[in-house]
Amino acid sequence: MLNYISISATVVTLISLFVLILWEQPFMKRIKLFKIVQGPLIVVLGGILLNLMFQNLPGWEIKPEHLVQLPVAETISSFFSQFTFPDFSAIGRSDVYLTAATLAIVASLETLLSVEATDKLDPLKRITPTNRELKAQGIGNIISGMIGGLPITQVIVRSSANIQSGGRTKTAAILHGIIMLACAMTIPHLLNLIPLASLAAILLMVGYKLAKPVMFQKMYKLGWLQFLPFVATIAGIVFTDLLIGIGLGLIVAIFFVLHNNYKNPYFFFPDEHEEGKPITIHFSEDVSFLNKASIFANIKSFARR
C-alpha cells in the first residue's frame, strides 16, 4: 500500500480537510460571506488550482486515475450519441435479474439511510416520506437504465451540501440536476480537473459529522441491546460491504429483540391495580409469535383472580 501513495493527492486531501474544518469554526460562521460560499465549493475550486499547479512541478503531477473522469463531447450531437439503449435480448438471463435485485436492495438501503441522516441534519426537522422517495428512485433508475446511465440513489454528500447552503425546498434538488446536466454538457474539461482527493475529503467530513465519537458514547450508554447491533453494523460495512453490514446488524438486533421480549413480553404493575377493576397489561414494544403461549397462560391466570 505504501508504494502506491500519491504525495500530491495526499497534499490535496490534507489542505481540503483543513479548509473544511476551518469553515466549521464558530468565527467563520459569523461572517455572512462564508455562509453563502460553503466550504465544499472552496475545496473543489482549490483542488482544481492545486492540480493545475502540480502539473507544472515534475514528479508532482496528479495521475488521471486520481481525477474526475467524464466523457468529453465536442458537439451536442456527440453528447447525445453517448447514450446507449438496452439490449433486450438479455431479458431471459438469470444473472441479469440477480444483478438487478442486488442493485435494487443496495440502492434502496443506501437511500433510506441517507434519508434518515438528512432528516437529522434538516434544521426544520421535517420527515421525508420514504415510500415516495423509493418510488421516485425506481422511476429514475428505469429511465437511467433505458439510456445507459448508472443506478441512482440519494447521496448524503449532496444532501448535506444542500442543507449547509440553505436549501429548503424541492427547487434546490431540481436546479441541482439541471446545473449538473448543463455542466456535463458544457464544461466537462473543467470538471475533469477536480481531484478525487478533494471529493474524498468532503465525504470524510460528512461521515465524521454523522458518526462522531459522541454518537458511540451515546449508543454505549443506551446499553448492550443498542450498542452491539450498532457496532455489528459498522464492523460489517467496514470489513465487507453495505448490504452484508446492514444484514448483520439486523440479525443481531432481531436476536436481542426476540430474546428480550421472550423474557418480558408484557408488564403488569400490581401496585397500580385496584381490586374489582379491569386488569391493565402493558405489552413490550415488539411482541412476536414466540410470546403467544406465555401471554395466553398469564391472561388465564389473571382471569381466575
Secondary structure, DSSP 4 states (H G I P E B T S, - for coil): -GGG--HHHHHHHHHHHHHHHHHTSHHHHTSHHHHHS-HHHHHHHHHHHHHHHHHTSTT-PPPGGGB------SSHHHHHTT-----GGGTT-HHHHHHHHHHHHHHHHHHHHHHHHHHHH-TT-----HHHHHHHHHHHHHHHHHTTPPP----HHHHHHHHHTT--SHHHHHHHHHHHHHHHHH-HHHHTTSBHHHHHHHHHHHHHHHS-HHHHHHHHHT-HHHHHHHHHHHHHHHHS-HHHHHHHHHHHHHHHHHHHHHH-SEE--GGG--TTSPPP-EEPSS--GGGHHHHHHHHHHHHT-
